[in-house]
Amino acid sequence: MLPEVRRWLSHRTSRTEDWLLGHMVEQKRARRISVVLPARDEAATIGRIVTTVREALVEGAGLVDEILVVDSRSRDATAEVASAAGATVVHQDTVLADVLPAHGKGEALWKGVAASSGDLVAAIDADLRDVEPGFVSGLLGPLLADPDVAFVKGFYHRPLVGDGTVDVDGGGRVSELVARPLLNLAWPQLAGFVQPLAGEFAARRDLLESIPFATGYGVELGMLVDVLDLVGLDAMAQVDLGVRVHRHHDLQALGRMAAQIQLAASARLARQGVLNRVPEATTLVQFRRPSAPGPGGLDREVVETDVAVDERPPLREVLARSRPVA
């Protein structure tokens, strides 16, 4: 590990418990704070998350001003449940409607930043179970306390629950197998981030409007790299949020996520001159066991998925084009 990263770990790593809510409210002053949740088919969890944040941090403490749920083409009652719990709900494709729509989590986050109104914006995933107010307040603490901090990433213990077993830190499989090796090899300054793919982060609006967003699951890794490039490591921090419990994806879904993360990394390596070109092939070939043997007795079914990701430009550029000229 680089010496500067070791120094950063001791200087810019904290716990949710380090940030006292009352003191944070005082430090907030006139600033407006938004919480953004990108959500697709999360009717089972979104209501409790919104209710927890609203009761504790909006109505209770007065720390958060806006809870915004971005409905990413849900096929269930995500939007209705979120609205009933007290969130403002926007539909992904109605935000910046003049921009050709794209797909993926990064697209929902990009649209959420565009639709939100906060000077500080915190984002958390919508599939969390047993969420606590500290999942949001912990992310905001370093931003409110230190003007030199522009971006905060969450980390946590992430248990993997199996048949009668629990691996207390077994849930971050794509982080350990894909993201962490990539960061250590290509961007060693980011090696100190415990959960590089965590969906929980907070940042100053001007920063979020100044970086591109990968539209798919590469958004978290891409954001780390782009923030590092724009403001440097010392303007970044991380906060231990405790324990995160959520549903787990199957191995094939994790493979698709990993492919999108590698594509986002490749685009940045090409931009920095490390790669001569980005990959041209974006079709991921996977195999799964079918219900009946295939041709020639092959007991695997071929599954092909296009894992291509778009790159949304910095919002500042898009918003500048949409504003009328005086």
Backbone hydrogen bonds, N-H to C=O, Kabsch-Sander energy under -0.5 kcal/mol:
donor,donor_aa,acceptor,acceptor_aa,energy
5,V,2,L,-0.7
6,R,2,L,-1.9
7,R,3,P,-2.2
8,W,4,E,-2.1
9,L,5,V,-2.6
10,S,6,R,-1.5
11,H,7,R,-1.7
12,R,8,W,-3.5
13,T,9,L,-0.6
14,S,238,Q,-1.8
16,T,240,D,-2.2
18,D,15,R,-1.7
19,W,16,T,-1.8
20,L,18,D,-0.7
24,M,20,L,-2.2
25,V,21,L,-2.2
26,E,22,G,-1.6
27,Q,23,H,-2.1
28,K,24,M,-1.4
29,R,25,V,-0.8
29,R,26,E,-0.5
31,R,28,K,-1.9
34,S,120,L,-2.5
35,V,66,E,-2.7
36,V,122,A,-3.2
37,L,68,L,-2.6
39,A,70,V,-2.7
45,T,42,E,-1.2
46,I,42,E,-2.8
47,G,43,A,-0.5
49,I,45,T,-1.7
50,V,46,I,-2.5
51,T,47,G,-2.5
52,T,48,R,-2.5
53,V,49,I,-2.4
54,R,50,V,-2.9
55,E,51,T,-2.8
56,A,52,T,-2.1
57,L,53,V,-2.3
58,V,53,V,-1.0
58,V,54,R,-1.0
59,E,54,R,-3.0
60,G,54,R,-0.5
60,G,55,E,-0.9
61,A,56,A,-1.5
63,L,57,L,-1.5
64,V,57,L,-2.5
65,D,33,I,-2.5
66,E,33,I,-1.4
68,L,35,V,-3.3
68,L,66,E,-0.5
69,V,67,I,-0.5
69,V,88,T,-2.8
70,V,37,L,-2.3
70,V,68,L,-0.5
71,D,69,V,-0.8
71,D,90,V,-2.8
72,S,39,A,-3.4
72,S,70,V,-0.8
73,R,71,D,-1.4
81,V,77,A,-2.7
82,A,78,T,-2.5
83,S,79,A,-2.4
84,A,80,E,-2.3
85,A,81,V,-1.5
86,G,82,A,-0.5
86,G,83,S,-1.1
87,A,82,A,-2.3
88,T,67,I,-2.9
89,V,87,A,-0.6
90,V,69,V,-2.5
92,Q,71,D,-2.4
94,T,91,H,-2.3
95,V,91,H,-0.8
95,V,92,Q,-0.9
97,A,94,T,-0.7
99,V,96,L,-2.4
106,G,215,T,-0.9
106,G,216,G,-0.6
107,E,215,T,-2.0
108,A,104,G,-1.7
109,L,105,K,-2.3
110,W,106,G,-2.6
111,K,107,E,-2.5
112,G,108,A,-2.1
113,V,109,L,-2.5
114,A,110,W,-1.9
115,A,111,K,-2.2
116,S,112,G,-1.6
119,D,32,R,-2.2
120,L,32,R,-1.9
121,V,203,A,-2.6
122,A,34,S,-2.8
123,A,201,F,-3.3
124,I,36,V,-1.6
126,A,38,P,-0.6
128,L,125,D,-0.5
129,R,245,V,-2.6
135,F,132,E,-2.0
136,V,133,P,-1.8
137,S,133,P,-2.3
138,G,134,G,-1.9
140,L,136,V,-1.3
141,G,137,S,-1.5
144,L,140,L,-2.2
145,A,141,G,-2.0
146,D,142,P,-1.9
149,V,146,D,-1.7
150,A,148,D,-0.5
150,A,235,A,-3.0
151,F,235,A,-1.7
152,V,202,A,-3.0
153,K,237,A,-2.4
154,G,200,E,-2.6
155,F,239,V,-2.0
157,H,242,G,-3.0
160,L,167,D,-2.8
161,V,159,P,-0.6
162,G,160,L,-0.6
162,G,165,T,-2.7
164,G,162,G,-1.5
167,D,160,L,-2.5
168,V,166,V,-0.7
170,G,167,D,-1.8
171,G,158,R,-2.6
173,R,171,G,-1.5
176,E,172,G,-2.1
177,L,173,R,-2.2
178,V,174,V,-2.2
179,A,174,V,-1.9
180,R,175,S,-3.4
182,L,178,V,-2.0
183,L,179,A,-2.6
184,N,180,R,-2.6
185,L,181,P,-1.9
186,A,182,L,-2.9
187,W,182,L,-0.5
187,W,183,L,-1.9
190,L,187,W,-2.4
191,A,188,P,-1.5
193,F,190,L,-1.6
194,V,192,G,-0.5
198,A,195,Q,-1.9
201,F,123,A,-1.9
201,F,199,G,-0.6
202,A,152,V,-2.3
203,A,121,V,-2.2
204,R,150,A,-1.9
205,R,119,D,-2.8
207,L,204,R,-0.8
208,L,204,R,-2.0
209,E,205,R,-2.3
210,S,207,L,-1.7
211,I,208,L,-0.6
213,F,312,R,-1.9
215,T,310,D,-2.3
219,V,216,G,-1.3
222,G,218,G,-2.7
223,M,219,V,-2.4
224,L,220,E,-2.0
225,V,221,L,-2.1
226,D,222,G,-2.6
227,V,223,M,-2.7
228,L,224,L,-2.4
229,D,225,V,-2.1
230,L,226,D,-1.8
231,V,227,V,-3.0
232,G,227,V,-0.8
232,G,228,L,-1.3
235,A,232,G,-1.0
236,M,233,L,-2.1
237,A,151,F,-1.9
238,Q,12,R,-2.4
239,V,153,K,-2.3
240,D,14,S,-2.9
241,L,155,F,-3.5
241,L,239,V,-0.7
243,V,241,L,-0.7
244,R,157,H,-3.0
245,V,129,R,-0.6
245,V,243,V,-0.5
247,R,127,D,-0.5
254,L,250,D,-2.1
255,G,251,L,-1.9
256,R,252,Q,-1.8
257,M,253,A,-2.2
258,A,254,L,-2.7
259,A,255,G,-2.0
260,Q,256,R,-1.9
261,I,257,M,-2.2
262,Q,258,A,-2.2
263,L,259,A,-1.9
264,A,260,Q,-2.2
265,A,261,I,-2.3
266,S,262,Q,-2.5
267,A,263,L,-2.2
268,R,264,A,-1.5
269,L,265,A,-2.4
270,A,266,S,-2.4
271,R,267,A,-1.8
272,Q,268,R,-1.8
273,G,270,A,-1.3
274,V,269,L,-2.5
275,L,269,L,-1.2
284,L,282,T,-0.6
284,L,305,T,-3.4
285,V,283,T,-0.6
286,Q,284,L,-0.6
286,Q,303,V,-3.1
288,R,301,E,-2.0
294,G,298,L,-3.6
297,G,294,G,-1.7
298,L,295,P,-1.3
301,E,288,R,-4.2
303,V,286,Q,-3.2
305,T,284,L,-2.2
307,V,282,T,-3.0
307,V,305,T,-0.8
312,R,213,F,-3.2
312,R,310,D,-0.5
315,L,211,I,-0.5
316,R,209,E,-2.8
317,E,314,P,-1.2
318,V,314,P,-1.3
319,L,315,L,-3.3
320,A,316,R,-1.8
321,R,317,E,-1.5
322,S,318,V,-1.3
323,R,319,L,-1.0
